[in-house]
Amino acid sequence: MTPFIQGYAMGGGLIVAIGAQNAFVLTQGVRRNHHLAVAALCILCDGLLIGLGVTGVGAAVASNPALGRVAAWAGAAFLAWYGLTAFRSALRGGSLEARMEVDRGLMRTLALTLAVTLLNPHVYLDTVLLMGSISGRFAGSARYVFGLGAFAASVTWFLALGLGGRALAPLFSREAAWRVLDGAVCLTMWAVAVSLVRSALTA
């Protein structure tokens, strides 16, 4: 896969997992409660964190071959586990309930958006550490292309939740839809893990 496509696939796989942030963004989209501002803030946060990972962690990995091999193996192990988690979720089934909530003011809504985004420790593991480490496996500007692909996935996903909330809510309430999505996430994570192992073996 090209760096952009691999970044897009991996970014999408990490972002679409059922969680508090997605539930919150979808809810605001359904109610049209500052939904564009919420989506934009989530995209901004992802962009900043991915950029920090690519330019910081990614640069360190790219400049140190030994560190790059360690990062590749560690990333592959994490993605294999992440894919297994998605596989189990697909077997169990699940749904994302877009609960109807009382409308809030813009500032309060944005504050809650920041809370569900930045108070989750996994966001730093996914964007700064994992994305940054894997981006370091690409040479030169390809590292930034990888990060751009991950950012594009974030833009696509959050705009879909914010703008298409009313249309997507019935779909996401169905167990079968999440089984398919979790299955796709599983295959994506395992494919990227295999590519990391190959890169580590040939480094």
Buried (B, 14 or more C-beta within 10 A) or exposed (E): BEBBEBBBBBBBBBBBBBBEBBBBBBBBBBBEBBBEBBBBBBBEBBBEBBBBBBBEBBBBBBEEEEBBBBBBBBBBEBBBEBBEBBBEBBEEEBEBEBEEEEEBEEEEBBEBBEEBBEEBEEBBEBBBBBBBBBBBBBEEEBBBBBBBBBBBBBBBBBBBBBBBBBEBBEEBEEEEBBBEBBBBBBBBBBBBBEBBBEBBEEE
